[in-house]
Amino acid sequence: MLAGVKSILVLAAPYERQDQDGFPARGRIARYARGRDYHDLLYKRIKKIAALLRERGQRSRCSVDSMPVMERAWARIAGVGFIGKNCCLIVPGLGSYVFLATVLTTAELCPDEPLGQSCGQCEICLKRCPTGALLAPYRIDARGCISYLTGVHRGPIPIALRRPIGDRLLGCDACQEGCPYNRSGTIAQEADNPLTADTHWSAFDAEAILGMDEESFCKNARATVMPKNRPRTHGSQRGDLFWVTADGLNTAGFCKR
């Protein structure tokens, strides 16, 4: 990964945590996927850090979900935040709606201390998981996680999990929405903030999104994370079932694609 690495810098960037007003009717998209593609955006930012290290004769390697690294574990050790019972990193003052980026370097830097905070007795997130994928505090079965099933999983979605997924097109925020740490403060919605949600999706309902061809979808998704996690493509390629009824997306009706 990087020979001679001595330090790891972990950075967190908050993204918008507003409710879904202005997004596809009868079809939910997780907050992380509503703005610009964070991979390229954060990579450009951390490359500036790499350039400063290079000027000082140090080598480095950057990552934004691009290498098999333990960002959350490193973020906990570095004092960026602590791991919640839903297995998300929680950053005090920002909550868990954050993207992580890392810079590995040969520079020997003074380490920060881990935080002493925790979830205490709170277990709201465990009770809010629609599929029961949160088996116990700090334990998750990814095979039942809606974020995994709608964004990464290839193949048919298990029948028992289709109804709990409901109208979610991509990702799931259920366990984060109930977290008290996500109720403290809000991230400003600024027109020039690249991580602010793009509300142009409000022009489409879920059935329209699922029915788009590749060219139309990519044109609308533009530089968002959506093309990499295309819900329609996953569904049509694996012959999966999606919920479409006369009044829009609904878990009561199934239609073979």
C-alpha positions in Angstrom: 0.0 0.0 0.0 2.8 2.4 1.0 6.2 1.2 2.1 7.6 2.9 5.1 4.3 4.4 6.3 4.5 5.9 9.7 1.4 8.0 10.1 -2.2 8.0 8.8 -4.3 11.2 8.6 -8.1 10.7 8.7 -10.4 13.5 7.6 -14.2 13.7 7.8 -16.4 15.9 5.6 -20.0 16.4 6.6 -22.8 16.1 4.0 -26.3 17.5 4.1 -28.6 15.8 6.6 -31.9 17.5 5.6 -35.1 15.4 5.1 -36.0 14.2 1.6 -38.3 17.1 0.6 -37.7 17.7 -3.1 -36.6 14.2 -3.9 -38.3 11.4 -5.9 -41.9 10.9 -4.8 -42.6 7.4 -3.6 -38.9 6.5 -3.6 -36.2 7.3 -1.1 -32.5 7.9 -1.8 -30.0 7.9 1.0 -28.6 11.3 1.9 -25.0 10.4 0.9 -26.1 9.9 -2.7 -28.1 13.1 -3.2 -25.2 15.5 -3.9 -22.1 15.4 -6.1 -19.9 12.3 -6.2 -17.8 12.7 -3.0 -15.0 10.4 -4.3 -13.6 12.9 -6.7 -14.3 15.9 -4.6 -12.6 14.7 -1.5 -9.7 13.2 -3.4 -8.9 16.6 -4.9 -8.9 18.1 -1.4 -6.6 15.5 0.2 -4.2 15.6 -2.8 -3.3 19.1 -1.5 -2.2 17.6 1.7 -0.1 15.0 -0.2 1.5 17.9 -2.2 2.5 19.6 1.1 4.0 16.4 2.4 5.9 15.9 -0.9 7.4 19.4 -0.6 8.8 18.3 2.7 10.4 15.2 1.2 7.7 12.7 2.4 5.8 10.2 0.4 2.1 9.6 0.8 -0.9 7.8 -0.6 -4.5 9.0 -0.6 -7.8 7.1 -0.4 -11.5 7.9 -0.6 -13.2 4.5 -0.6 -10.5 3.5 -3.2 -8.4 1.0 -1.1 -9.3 -1.8 1.3 -8.5 0.3 4.4 -10.2 0.5 7.7 -11.2 4.1 7.7 -13.7 4.0 10.6 -11.3 2.1 12.8 -8.5 4.5 12.0 -10.8 7.5 12.5 -11.7 6.1 16.0 -8.0 5.7 16.9 -7.2 9.2 15.6 -9.9 10.8 17.7 -12.0 11.9 14.8 -15.1 10.2 16.3 -16.3 7.1 18.0 -18.0 4.0 16.7 -21.7 3.9 17.3 -23.8 0.8 18.1 -25.0 0.9 14.5 -21.3 0.5 13.4 -21.2 4.0 11.9 -18.5 6.6 12.9 -20.1 9.4 15.0 -18.3 12.7 15.0 -19.4 14.9 17.9 -21.0 18.1 16.6 -21.5 16.5 13.1 -23.1 13.2 13.8 -22.6 10.2 11.5 -23.5 12.0 8.2 -19.8 12.2 7.2 -17.6 11.0 4.4 -14.1 9.8 5.3 -10.8 10.2 3.5 -7.3 9.0 4.5 -3.7 10.0 3.7 -1.0 7.5 4.5 2.4 9.1 4.8 6.0 8.3 5.6 6.1 11.5 7.8 6.2 10.8 11.5 3.4 12.9 13.0 2.3 13.4 16.6 -0.8 11.2 17.1 -4.1 12.4 18.5 -5.9 10.5 21.3 -9.1 8.5 20.9 -12.3 10.1 22.2 -13.8 8.9 25.4 -17.4 9.3 24.2 -19.9 6.5 23.5 -23.6 5.8 22.9 -24.2 5.1 26.5 -27.4 3.2 27.1 -29.1 4.4 23.9 -30.1 1.7 21.4 -32.5 3.6 19.2 -30.6 2.7 16.1 -31.0 -1.1 16.8 -34.7 -0.8 17.0 -35.0 1.3 13.8 -33.3 -1.0 11.5 -36.0 -2.2 9.0 -34.5 -5.6 8.3 -33.0 -6.4 11.7 -29.5 -6.3 10.2 -28.2 -4.7 13.4 -28.0 -7.9 15.4 -26.6 -6.4 18.6 -24.6 -3.3 19.6 -21.6 -3.0 17.3 -22.7 -6.1 15.3 -24.2 -5.9 11.8 -25.0 -8.6 9.3 -24.3 -6.8 6.0 -26.3 -9.4 4.1 -29.5 -7.8 5.5 -28.4 -4.2 5.4 -30.5 -2.2 2.9 -27.5 0.0 2.0 -25.6 -3.1 0.9 -28.6 -4.7 -0.8 -29.5 -1.6 -2.9 -26.0 -0.4 -3.6 -23.5 -3.2 -3.7 -25.3 -6.6 -3.8 -25.5 -8.5 -7.0 -28.2 -11.1 -7.5 -31.8 -11.4 -6.4 -32.8 -9.8 -3.1 -34.1 -12.4 -0.6 -37.9 -12.4 -0.6 -38.1 -11.9 3.1 -36.2 -8.6 2.8 -38.2 -7.1 -0.1 -41.0 -5.7 2.0 -38.7 -4.1 4.7 -36.8 -2.4 1.9 -40.0 -0.6 1.0 -39.6 2.4 -1.3 -35.9 2.8 -0.9 -34.2 3.1 -4.3 -30.6 3.5 -3.0 -29.2 3.2 0.5 -30.9 3.6 3.9 -30.6 6.2 6.7 -33.0 4.5 9.2 -30.5 3.8 11.9 -28.9 7.3 11.5 -32.2 9.2 11.5 -32.9 8.1 15.1 -29.5 8.9 16.4 -29.5 11.7 19.0 -26.0 12.8 17.7 -27.6 13.6 14.3 -30.2 15.9 15.9 -27.6 18.4 17.2 -27.2 21.2 14.7 -27.5 21.1 10.9 -25.2 21.5 8.0 -25.9 24.7 6.1 -27.5 24.3 2.8 -25.4 26.5 0.5 -25.8 26.8 -3.2 -22.0 26.6 -3.7 -21.5 23.7 -1.3 -20.7 20.7 -3.5 -22.1 18.3 -1.0 -25.5 20.0 -0.9 -28.2 17.8 -2.3 -29.3 18.3 -5.9 -33.0 18.8 -5.8 -33.5 18.2 -9.5 -34.6 14.7 -8.7 -37.9 16.1 -7.5 -39.0 16.2 -11.2 -39.2 12.5 -11.3 -41.1 9.8 -9.4 -39.5 6.4 -8.6 -41.2 4.6 -11.5 -39.8 7.2 -13.9 -36.3 6.7 -12.5 -36.5 2.9 -12.8 -37.7 3.3 -16.4 -34.9 5.5 -17.6 -32.5 4.2 -20.2 -28.7 4.5 -19.5 -28.3 7.8 -21.4 -31.2 9.5 -19.6 -30.2 8.3 -16.2 -26.6 9.3 -16.5 -27.5 12.7 -17.8 -29.7 13.3 -14.8 -27.3 11.8 -12.3 -24.5 13.9 -13.7 -21.5 13.8 -11.3 -23.4 12.2 -8.4 -22.6 8.9 -6.8 -25.7 7.4 -8.4 -24.2 6.1 -11.7 -21.9 3.8 -9.7 -24.8 2.4 -7.7 -27.5 2.5 -10.4 -30.7 1.0 -8.8 -32.4 0.4 -12.2 -29.4 -1.4 -13.6 -29.0 -3.7 -10.7 -32.7 -4.6 -10.8 -32.9 -5.2 -14.6 -29.6 -7.1 -14.9 -30.4 -9.6 -12.1 -34.1 -9.9 -13.1 -35.1 -8.7 -9.7 -38.5 -7.5 -8.6 -39.4 -3.9 -7.9 -42.5 -2.5 -6.5 -44.7 -0.6 -9.0 -48.4 -0.1 -8.6 -50.9 2.3 -10.2 -50.2 5.0 -7.6 -46.4 4.8 -7.7 -43.8 2.8 -5.8 -45.4 0.5 -3.3 -44.4 -2.6 -1.4 -47.8 -4.2 -2.0 -47.3 -4.8 -5.8 -44.6 -6.6 -7.6 -43.8 -6.4 -11.3 -41.3 -8.7 -13.0 -38.7 -6.7 -15.0 
